[in-house]
Amino acid sequence: MYEGIRKNMGRCCLRAIMLAVVLCVSLCWGKVDYFARTEAAGQTGDNWLVYWYICGSDLETDYGSATDDIIELTNVQLPPNVKVLLITGGANNWQNDMMRPEELGLYLYDNNGIQEVGRYEDADMGSPQTLEYFLQVGKEAFEGEDLRRAFVFWNHGGGSAGGVCYDERTGNALSLNDITNSFANVYGTSESNPPFEMVGFDACMMATYDTANALKGISRYMTASEEVEPSNGWDYTRWVGALGNNPSMDTATLGKIICDSYMAGCREYETDESATLSVVDIGMIPALGKAYEAYGIEALKLASNDTRGFFSEFGRRAQQAENYGGNNREQGYSDMVDLGDLARRTIGILPQTSPALINAVDNAVVYKVNGRYRRQGKGISGFYSYDGDQEVLERYIAQQSVPLPQKCLYYYLVFGVFPQEAEELLAKGVSQGIATVPDVHAVQQQKIFQVSQLEDLSVDVDSEGNSFVTLTEDEMDLLSSVHCQLVYLGIEDDVLLVLGSDSNIVADWDTGVFKDNFFGKWPMLNGYPVYVEITAEEDDYNLYAVPIKLNGEKCNLEVAYNYNDDKYHILGARKGIDSKGMGSRNLVQLKRGDRITTLHYCMSLSGDDTDTTEVEVDTFTVGDNPRMEDEVVGDGNYGYFFEFVTPTGESAFSQMVRFEIKNGDITTNID
């Protein structure tokens, strides 16, 4: 598989480049004399150095994705004035015969092909020291040359709180603070003349305001994805080839080519339907920051006057807005939401600042591409605490590039404590720069949303046999959404089998009446019942996660229900967000011969233990046309619950409704 590199690789004598790792102390790079100065071909400003920071992780260990992308690069014949400097590490295993897991590798790809510059003792790719010294090598090697610089991070990404470049051997990743500090320490910062033309993230969910703000004074543009990227990632043959053919192109055009070639590759691999990529003008980030901070201050003001009412309404808008990585129990939580779509949906509750935020987002995002199930996004995302995780919030608050109003807002949401900094903000009406909020470890949490009062809420049945609950205004102020949960009641076998959650209810938030819409059908995969969890509700489609084992490996099937054709569409299977907040890039398409095992959650009907256990139910082999359809569940007893969900992800369940189905007829009973 690596022959394409080996045929183009020319080994050279190594001269004064050294890297030494002193365990637990420091990592030092020596002065680089290897890189030959090449007389520029073309006009002034046509000379490019592309840094490529390849943290292989499981993407390389399990799938060889880094090797594949390096091979894509070697398909390009570069001119003398375009060079790519690569560093490789961070993987337990490499799927080629050049790179080794116990070493860092440094390589130069130019008009002579790929040359190994050196092998060095192992170092943590999730450490800012490694990033900083890689930057230093490139700076010293080409010191004095008139270069346009680009930098590409390659690996997993986890958005504003998760960072990027997860080293699977150390468990560390680069935070936004690490990125800012490393670049600033080597190159300094200048908003009028930043040292880099572009910083890109061939990684998941890094197209955030906070990432762009972390690059202010460092780069002119950022290219990144709001959503989880598929494993095919950027197309290095196409975009590096285009740069080689026209090194004089402006940077925004280069970003557009990266986006278009990425989406073309996604279509080829059939991973395009939920793909996103955008180009952000960092020069517009200060204006966006002012609009975003004003939006946060208006939200804080309303939250201080009507805490539960505001946060429940704001949470409903955040649930409806396009968000990324799943943000549900099955897939995990990335806590990233599209800023433009969130602002659009909050115009009614934040009328003073939402329009300006939408306009600022539009001005900052100069180009974007997206699949058909990611059409609402504007190209740059922000943080929303979908599950109220305190550790994630702590990491988010720690980032210097996060605006103070947003730190205060989500601190208040999660901890129920209005910070002193927020009071000062409201008094001034403006933010006086980036600051921290009180230490999350020093504060006793005071939950705003005590949803336990809705546990076992009574259910009624109307004259048409529809079950319903009626909520007061105060009770609705606890909630961001109301879903339904369906279970199968195996009375003879003493088992309750959970079938999942959906939004298939008739909800009236004005009157507080929520009715069931159960009609005796449930989603089935090739005729087999599956557990489903709704992950997104858009105007013309819903997204679902279906836990399965695919050829013995646990993952989630990602499925869209499209209201335009009233059909389910299987997008692929992938693992969810991991404990570090990193998205899984390996989106796998189902193919003939794949073995699928459905996963459900069950408990005893008669026992006192209310905890569910994951169980494997059906195993079958996929044919040529795997399908998911709503099908009749069959005769038997089914339980139905209204699930009440708070803005921080906690939930309570109503009294159970029992549906008895016999010969297709449904009888509704309340236990």
Buried (B, 14 or more C-beta within 10 A) or exposed (E): EBEBBEEBBEEEEBEEBEBEBEEEEEBEBEEBEBBEEBEBEBEEEBBBBBBBBBBBBBBBBBBBBBBBBBBBBBEBEBBBBBBBBBBBBBBBBBBBEBBBBEBBBBBBBBBBBBBBBBBBEBBBBBBBBBBBBBBBBBBBBBEEEEBBBBBBBBBBBBBBBBBBBBBBBBEBBBBBBBBBBBBBEBBEBEEEEBBBBBBBBBBBBBBBBBBBBBBBBBBBBBBBBBBBBBBBBBBBBBBBBBBBEBBBBEBBBBBBBBBBBBBEBBEEBEBBBBBBBBBBBBBBBBBBBBBBBBBBBBBBBBBBEEBBBBBBBBBBBBBBBBBBBBBBBBBBBBBBBBBBBBBBBBBEBBEEBBBBBBBBBBBBBBBBBBBBBBBBBBBBBBBBBBBBBEEBBBBBBBBBBBBBBBBBBBBBBBBBBBBEBBEBBBEEEEBEEBBEBBEBEEBEEEBBBEBEEBEEBEBBBEEEEBBBBBBEEEBBBBBBBBBBBBBBBBEEEEBBBBBBBBBBBEBEBEEBBBBBEBEBEBBBBBEBBBBBBBBBBBEEBBBBBBBBBBEEEBBBBBBBBBEEEEEBBBBBBBBBBBEBBBBBBBBBBBEEEBEBBBBBBBBEBEEEEEEBEEBEBBEBEBEEEBBBEBBEBEEEBBBBBBBBBBBBBBBBBBBBBBBBBEEEEEEBEEE
